[in-house]
Amino acid sequence: MRRLTAIRFGITGVAAFAVPVVVCAESLGTAASSSVDVGNLLLQKAQYWHDHQEMDQAWQALAQAAHLSPDNPRVLQLQGLWAHEGGDSVAADAALQTLTRRFPDAPETQALQAALVHGHAQEIDVSGARDLAKAGETSAAAAAYRKLFPDGPPAAYAVEYYETMAGAVGYRDKGRLGLKQLVEKNPNNLDAQIAYAQVLTWRPATRLDGLQRLQKLAALSGLSASQSSAIDHAWSETLHWLAQTPESVPEYDAWLKVHPQDADVKSIREHAAVAEPESALLNRTQGYQALANDSVADADKYFSQAVTERPTDGDALGGLAGAYAARPYGGSQRSFGKSRAG
């Protein structure tokens, strides 16, 4: 399936669109006022980098948080979880022991203990499901993910799980809803935002919404190379699904503003700019339907609107003449005859 070619597997993690806000190091350096919890900001930054598999930066931010907030049980919980993910059982057990000794009743202690006992999601082998999805075997990939996560995906695999579901027959609504919930829960999850926007473009009814989300995402600073590539791929692909009519010109212009050398989209835009408007086609079609149902007033209205939008539309002009001729006592012999017969 072509639309799954841009899925970003293995990267964690777009409903009203919430522009993601990344906690930046620059802002942290000036956040020393008493009204700002710098330790909490550092934890958010650490979690962000962890969710994007940038572990060097995640560990650096976590170390800074530990230095500023040594009594925060969340710091110890993350140290234990991430050590466990990295296969360092000694460090994970040490973090749990410290948590148990200092914060025996804290929810962070219980959560870390459960993770170490039952195994963390990162130990699950999802390579088979990913390979199937990359090969376009979407239904098989969706089945593989459901088998791996019968009770729903853990956070580390939620985006790829729901994005795959959204492309599989019978699970599309589930996948789309799952991504929507991820975005609502954490608007800062850029990968979830990208996946949700792309999934919305797959349906005509939500295509423009998805396209506009992609445009907003593309304008964000701090995107990784893979995120920028995924956004551009989905954005460009969606432009080729639009009806090539004047209504689509603003969407082509938005792309060309960022990619002015795209000759393909330039050509599509030129064709769309002089094509028949969708609204004119709709009005003309409704006009002939109304005329066929003897709804003369409606036919006159629709044809008039079509001619206003496209004065050279011969079919609309012909329909308007037919509507006039069908009016009672409209000046045509046919109308007069029909009136007398009634």
C-alpha positions as CSV (number, residue, x, y, z in Angstrom):
1,M,0.0,0.0,0.0
2,R,1.6,3.2,-1.2
3,R,0.3,5.4,1.6
4,L,2.2,3.4,4.3
5,T,5.6,4.0,2.7
6,A,6.2,7.0,4.9
7,I,5.6,5.3,8.2
8,R,8.3,6.1,10.7
9,F,8.7,2.9,12.5
10,G,10.5,2.7,15.8
11,I,10.0,6.4,16.6
12,T,7.5,7.2,19.4
13,G,4.8,9.0,18.8
14,V,-2.0,14.9,15.1
15,A,-8.9,16.8,17.3
16,A,-8.0,20.5,17.4
17,F,-4.5,21.1,16.2
18,A,-2.1,21.9,18.9
19,V,1.3,23.1,17.7
20,P,3.9,21.1,19.6
21,V,6.1,23.0,22.0
22,V,9.5,21.6,22.7
23,V,11.3,22.4,25.9
24,C,14.5,24.0,24.6
25,A,17.8,24.3,26.4
26,E,17.9,28.0,25.8
27,S,14.6,28.5,27.6
28,L,15.8,26.3,30.5
29,G,18.9,28.5,30.9
30,T,16.7,31.5,31.6
31,A,14.0,29.8,33.6
32,A,15.4,30.3,37.0
33,S,12.6,32.4,38.4
34,S,10.8,31.2,41.5
35,S,7.6,30.6,39.5
36,V,9.2,28.0,37.2
37,D,10.0,24.5,38.2
38,V,13.2,24.0,36.4
39,G,13.5,20.4,37.5
40,N,10.2,19.5,36.0
41,L,11.1,21.3,32.8
42,L,14.2,19.2,32.6
43,L,12.2,16.0,33.2
44,Q,9.9,17.0,30.3
45,K,12.9,17.6,28.1
46,A,14.4,14.3,29.1
47,Q,11.1,12.5,28.3
48,Y,10.9,14.2,25.0
49,W,14.3,13.1,23.9
50,H,13.6,9.6,25.2
51,D,10.4,9.4,23.2
52,H,12.3,10.4,20.1
53,Q,15.1,7.8,20.8
54,E,17.7,10.4,21.3
55,M,19.1,8.8,24.4
56,D,22.3,10.7,24.8
57,Q,20.3,13.9,25.1
58,A,17.7,12.2,27.2
59,W,20.3,11.0,29.8
60,Q,22.0,14.4,29.8
61,A,18.7,16.2,30.6
62,L,17.9,13.5,33.2
63,A,21.2,14.0,34.9
64,Q,20.6,17.7,35.1
65,A,17.2,17.1,36.6
66,A,18.8,14.7,39.2
67,H,21.3,17.4,40.1
68,L,18.5,20.0,40.7
69,S,15.9,17.7,42.2
70,P,17.7,14.8,44.0
71,D,14.6,14.1,46.0
72,N,12.2,13.7,43.1
73,P,11.1,10.0,42.8
74,R,10.3,10.5,39.1
75,V,14.0,11.0,38.4
76,L,14.9,7.7,40.0
77,Q,12.0,5.9,38.2
78,L,13.2,7.1,34.8
79,Q,16.8,6.1,35.6
80,G,15.6,2.6,36.4
81,L,13.3,2.3,33.5
82,W,15.9,3.6,31.0
83,A,18.6,1.4,32.4
84,H,16.3,-1.6,32.1
85,E,15.5,-0.7,28.5
86,G,19.3,-0.5,27.8
87,G,19.9,-3.9,29.3
88,D,21.6,-2.6,32.4
89,S,19.9,-4.7,35.0
90,V,22.3,-3.8,37.8
91,A,21.6,-0.1,37.4
92,A,17.9,-0.7,37.1
93,D,17.8,-2.8,40.3
94,A,19.9,-0.1,42.1
95,A,17.4,2.6,41.1
96,L,14.6,0.4,42.4
97,Q,16.3,-0.3,45.7
98,T,16.9,3.4,46.2
99,L,13.3,4.2,45.4
100,T,12.1,1.5,47.7
101,R,14.3,2.7,50.6
102,R,13.5,6.4,50.2
103,F,10.0,6.4,48.7
104,P,8.4,3.1,49.6
105,D,4.8,4.2,49.0
106,A,5.4,6.4,46.0
107,P,3.6,5.5,42.7
108,E,6.9,5.8,40.9
109,T,8.3,3.0,43.1
110,Q,5.4,0.7,42.3
111,A,5.5,1.5,38.6
112,L,9.2,0.7,38.3
113,Q,8.8,-2.5,40.3
114,A,6.0,-3.6,37.9
115,A,8.1,-2.7,34.9
116,L,11.1,-4.7,36.1
117,V,9.0,-7.7,37.1
118,H,6.8,-7.9,34.0
119,G,9.4,-6.7,31.5
120,H,9.4,-3.4,29.7
121,A,7.8,-2.9,26.3
122,Q,11.2,-2.3,24.6
123,E,12.0,-6.0,25.0
124,I,9.3,-7.0,22.6
125,D,10.5,-7.9,19.1
126,V,8.4,-5.9,16.7
127,S,10.7,-6.3,13.7
128,G,8.4,-8.7,12.0
129,A,5.4,-6.4,12.1
130,R,7.6,-3.5,11.0
131,D,8.9,-5.5,8.0
132,L,5.4,-6.4,6.9
133,A,4.2,-2.8,7.1
134,K,7.2,-1.5,5.2
135,A,6.6,-4.2,2.5
136,G,3.0,-2.9,2.1
137,E,1.5,-6.0,3.8
138,T,-0.7,-3.8,5.9
139,S,-3.3,-6.3,7.0
140,A,-0.7,-8.8,8.0
141,A,1.3,-6.1,9.8
142,A,-1.8,-5.1,11.7
143,A,-2.5,-8.7,12.7
144,A,1.1,-9.0,13.9
145,Y,0.8,-5.9,16.1
146,R,-2.5,-7.1,17.5
147,K,-0.9,-10.4,18.4
148,L,2.0,-8.6,20.1
149,F,-0.2,-6.2,22.0
150,P,-3.6,-7.9,22.5
151,D,-4.4,-5.3,25.3
152,G,-3.3,-2.3,23.3
153,P,0.2,-0.9,22.6
154,P,2.6,0.5,25.2
155,A,3.6,4.1,24.8
156,A,6.9,3.1,23.0
157,Y,5.0,1.5,20.1
158,A,1.7,3.4,20.1
159,V,2.3,5.5,17.0
160,E,3.4,2.8,14.7
161,Y,0.7,0.5,16.1
162,Y,-2.1,2.9,15.4
163,E,-0.7,4.2,12.2
164,T,-0.6,0.6,10.9
165,M,-4.2,0.0,12.1
166,A,-5.3,3.1,10.3
167,G,-4.1,1.6,7.0
168,A,-5.7,-1.8,7.5
169,V,-9.2,-2.7,6.4
170,G,-11.5,-3.1,9.3
171,Y,-9.3,-1.2,11.7
172,R,-9.0,2.2,10.1
173,D,-11.3,4.0,12.6
174,K,-9.5,2.4,15.5
175,G,-6.1,3.5,14.2
176,R,-7.3,7.1,13.5
177,L,-9.0,7.4,16.9
178,G,-5.9,6.0,18.6
179,L,-3.6,8.6,17.0
180,K,-6.1,11.4,17.8
181,Q,-6.1,10.4,21.5
182,L,-2.3,10.3,21.5
183,V,-2.2,13.9,20.1
184,E,-4.8,15.1,22.6
185,K,-2.9,13.5,25.5
186,N,0.5,14.8,24.4
187,P,0.5,17.6,21.8
188,N,4.3,17.7,22.1
189,N,4.6,14.3,20.5
190,L,5.7,15.3,17.1
191,D,5.7,11.8,15.6
192,A,2.1,11.3,16.7
193,Q,1.2,14.7,15.2
194,I,2.8,13.7,11.9
195,A,1.2,10.3,11.8
196,Y,-2.2,11.7,12.6
197,A,-2.0,14.4,10.0
198,Q,-0.9,11.9,7.4
199,V,-3.7,9.5,8.3
200,L,-6.3,12.3,7.9
201,T,-5.1,12.9,4.3
202,W,-6.1,9.3,3.4
203,R,-9.8,10.2,3.5
204,P,-11.4,12.8,1.2
205,A,-13.6,14.1,4.0
206,T,-10.6,14.9,6.3
207,R,-7.9,15.5,3.6
208,L,-7.8,19.2,3.8
209,D,-7.6,19.0,7.6
210,G,-4.6,16.7,7.4
211,L,-3.0,18.8,4.7
212,Q,-3.2,22.0,6.8
213,R,-1.7,20.1,9.8
214,L,1.2,19.0,7.7
215,Q,1.7,22.6,6.6
216,K,1.9,23.8,10.2
217,L,4.2,21.0,11.2
218,A,6.5,21.7,8.3
219,A,6.9,25.2,9.6
220,L,8.2,24.1,13.1
221,S,11.8,24.5,14.1
222,G,13.8,21.7,15.6
223,L,12.4,18.9,13.4
224,S,14.7,15.9,12.9
225,A,15.7,15.0,9.4
226,S,13.4,12.0,9.4
227,Q,10.5,14.1,10.6
228,S,11.0,16.7,7.9
229,S,11.2,14.0,5.3
230,A,8.1,12.3,6.5
231,I,6.1,15.6,6.5
232,D,7.3,16.5,3.0
233,H,6.5,13.0,1.7
234,A,3.0,13.0,3.1
235,W,2.4,16.7,2.0
236,S,3.6,16.1,-1.6
237,E,1.6,12.9,-1.9
238,T,-1.6,14.5,-0.7
239,L,-1.3,17.3,-3.3
240,H,-1.5,14.7,-6.0
241,W,-4.8,13.4,-4.6
242,L,-6.5,16.8,-4.7
243,A,-9.0,17.6,-7.5
244,Q,-7.1,19.7,-10.0
245,T,-9.5,22.7,-9.8
246,P,-9.1,26.3,-8.8
247,E,-10.2,25.4,-5.3
248,S,-6.9,23.5,-4.8
249,V,-4.7,26.3,-6.0
250,P,-4.0,27.7,-2.5
251,E,-2.7,24.3,-1.4
252,Y,-0.4,24.1,-4.4
253,D,0.8,27.6,-3.6
254,A,1.6,26.7,0.0
255,W,3.8,23.9,-1.2
256,L,5.5,26.0,-3.9
257,K,6.3,28.7,-1.4
258,V,8.5,26.2,0.4
259,H,9.5,24.1,-2.6
260,P,9.6,26.6,-5.5
261,Q,11.6,24.3,-7.8
262,D,9.0,21.5,-7.8
263,A,8.2,21.5,-11.6
264,D,5.6,18.7,-11.2
265,V,3.4,20.7,-8.7
266,K,3.9,23.8,-10.8
267,S,2.5,22.0,-13.8
268,I,-0.5,20.7,-11.8
269,R,-1.1,24.2,-10.4
270,E,-1.2,25.7,-13.9
271,H,-3.7,23.2,-15.0
272,A,-5.9,23.6,-11.9
273,A,-5.9,27.4,-12.2
274,V,-7.8,27.3,-15.5
275,A,-9.9,24.2,-14.9
276,E,-13.6,24.2,-14.2
277,P,-14.4,25.0,-10.5
278,E,-15.9,22.2,-8.6
279,S,-18.7,24.4,-7.4
280,A,-19.6,25.2,-11.0
281,L,-19.7,21.5,-11.9
282,L,-21.9,20.8,-8.8
283,N,-24.3,23.7,-9.6
284,R,-24.6,22.5,-13.2
285,T,-25.2,18.9,-12.2
286,Q,-27.8,20.0,-9.6
287,G,-29.4,22.2,-12.2
288,Y,-30.0,19.4,-14.6
289,Q,-31.3,17.2,-11.8
290,A,-33.8,19.8,-10.8
291,L,-34.9,20.4,-14.4
292,A,-35.5,16.6,-14.8
293,N,-37.6,16.7,-11.6
294,D,-39.6,19.7,-13.0
295,S,-38.2,21.9,-10.2
296,V,-37.8,24.9,-12.5
297,A,-37.1,27.5,-9.8
298,D,-34.2,25.4,-8.4
299,A,-32.9,24.6,-11.9
300,D,-32.9,28.3,-12.7
301,K,-31.0,29.1,-9.4
302,Y,-28.3,26.4,-10.0
303,F,-27.7,27.2,-13.6
304,S,-27.5,30.9,-12.8
305,Q,-24.8,30.2,-10.1
306,A,-22.9,28.1,-12.6
307,V,-22.9,30.8,-15.2
308,T,-21.9,33.4,-12.7
309,E,-18.8,31.3,-11.8
310,R,-18.0,30.4,-15.4
311,P,-19.7,32.7,-18.0
312,T,-18.4,30.6,-20.9
313,D,-19.9,27.3,-19.7
314,G,-22.0,26.3,-22.7
315,D,-23.7,23.5,-20.8
316,A,-24.8,25.8,-18.0
317,L,-26.0,28.4,-20.5
318,G,-28.0,25.7,-22.3
319,G,-29.5,24.5,-19.0
320,L,-30.4,28.1,-18.0
321,A,-32.2,28.5,-21.4
322,G,-34.0,25.2,-20.7
323,A,-35.1,26.4,-17.3
324,Y,-36.4,29.6,-18.8
325,A,-38.3,27.7,-21.5
326,A,-39.8,25.4,-18.8
327,R,-41.3,28.3,-16.8
328,P,-45.1,28.6,-17.0
329,Y,-45.9,31.2,-19.6
330,G,-42.2,31.7,-20.0
331,G,-42.6,32.7,-23.6
332,S,-42.1,29.3,-25.1
333,Q,-44.7,27.5,-27.1
334,R,-43.9,24.3,-25.1
335,S,-44.5,25.9,-21.7
336,F,-47.7,27.5,-22.9
337,G,-48.9,24.1,-24.2
338,K,-48.1,22.4,-21.0
339,S,-50.0,25.1,-19.0
340,R,-53.1,24.8,-21.2
341,A,-53.0,21.0,-20.9
342,G,-53.0,21.4,-17.1
